[in-house]
Amino acid sequence: MIIAAVAGGASVLSFAPWGWWPIQLLTLAVLFYQVLRADSIRASFFIGWAFGFAWCFAGVHWLTIAISRFGGLPLPLAWIAIGLLSVYMGLHCAAAMGGAAWLRKRWALSLPAANLLVLPALWAVSEWTRGWLFTGFPWASSGYAHNVSPLAGYAPLLGVFGIGWIVAITAGALLLLMHPTRKPALSLIAAVWMGGWTLHMIEWTVPAGQPLTVRLVQANIPLQTKFDPNHIGNTLRRYQELVMAEPADLIAIPETGIPVFPQQLPAGYLDMYGQFARKTGSAVVLGMPFADSPTRYANSVMGLGPTLAKPYRYDKHHLVPFGEFIPFGFRWFTDMMSIPLGDQTRGHALQPSFAVKDQRVLPNICYENNFGEEIAAQLSNGKNAGSRATILLNISELAWYGESVAIPQHLQISQMRTLETGRPMLAATNNGATVVIDGRGAVQASLPYYQAGVLKATVQGMTGDTPYIVLQNRLVLLLAAGAVLAAWLLSRRRKANA
């Protein structure tokens, strides 16, 4: 368990900002080796748990900043909270490794069948499961480390969980290099990695319409003052100045850039943005909360355009547990913190994009960027090809996590979404990463972190469906199920020939 925990913790180095993705192949190989040499199913379960616990704790340790510095929870309690989250997250890996050990024993699997079929399949299913169970928490899924590796070519086909499956197959094959099957294992490694490189050359989507000029506002307003009633007036004036400094086809400010409900704004404040949009031909996107009643409010996007009959509105659908909604039975925990807007109403799972000249823009807000299948479902939801989004827009407030690895990790997640969908993504944030990413996952323009500024760029919308948009995670789940079925058939054949 200690060796597995060290390997799980070291895996954080495979993600941004370090990006040493080969480490992940080795850490997974260590996990599989420890599971294969364990003397019982129970031991395999706890080895998997130790790996998953350390993987989560190292990957999301920065959550303590939001909980303690801005949430008001004492730091020791914040670390305990992250520890408890990691205890739970480790159970997904534990179930996968314990299940693999059980199947190996029950079916008397050969080493190649265990390494290449069962262990990778259950690893992929465990990552998928933690991405949706109890609303899901897929941060630091293994595939994210490979947005710049040859395996990135699989993203439009299999998505981030499919890449994780291929990583696990590679790890299992590495263990066979000292086995009599080393030549087939080496050939398999070469084939899957060459396959990723080849797939990356396929153009799954094509340009749509004329490019847009964009201005993405990064105001770098400290959270300590953002929600302070004594400073809200300065915040509102600051965004007004930055937005109206010059026109562009699309201008966006971050999540809750306007930190109060429309009813609380000075008279005529939103009208000024509308007048600017009509006068200059600019579409303006404002991150702000909306209150539909005294007890129902949402984290939202308002879109104002020169030809829109009424303002566009998008409400955040996938909310952050404890930060944006209170899980059943945990109000006592959230009452210990002082996070604003902490009990929100969910938006609909499927919401329309909005038109900006030749393009259609689909927003998502901060944490929603983690859920590729939900974004793919949004893209495939249009009644006809002309209503489907050609550009993704993420607005975020990542100042909650201080100067930590959360920002580069979130950027890496955004890059994976562009790889899966073949759509460019614009990201407007308060303190970073404010970027323009093209439809192949490359950052085209960006602002420095933790500095105020406005990012000016041009973005080309893309149209067409990648296989992932159509199939989402169904294909990788089908392949994982097929791998387990193949292992069972091989075990029956092996017994028949014994």
Salt bridges, closest charged atoms under 4 A:
GLU127 OE2 - ARG130 NH2 3.84
GLU203 OE1 - ARG440 NH1 3.57
ASP228 OD2 - HIS231 ND1 3.28
GLU246 OE2 - LYS456 NZ 2.60
ASP249 OD1 - LYS357 NZ 2.67
ASP292 OD2 - ARG313 NH2 2.94
ASP315 OD1 - ARG313 NE 2.75
GLU324 OE2 - LYS316 NZ 2.80
ASP343 OD2 - ARG331 NH2 3.11
GLU374 OE2 - HIS318 ND1 2.76
GLU397 OE2 - LYS226 NZ 2.72
GLU420 OE1 - ARG417 NE 2.87
ASP465 OD2 - ARG388 NH1 2.58
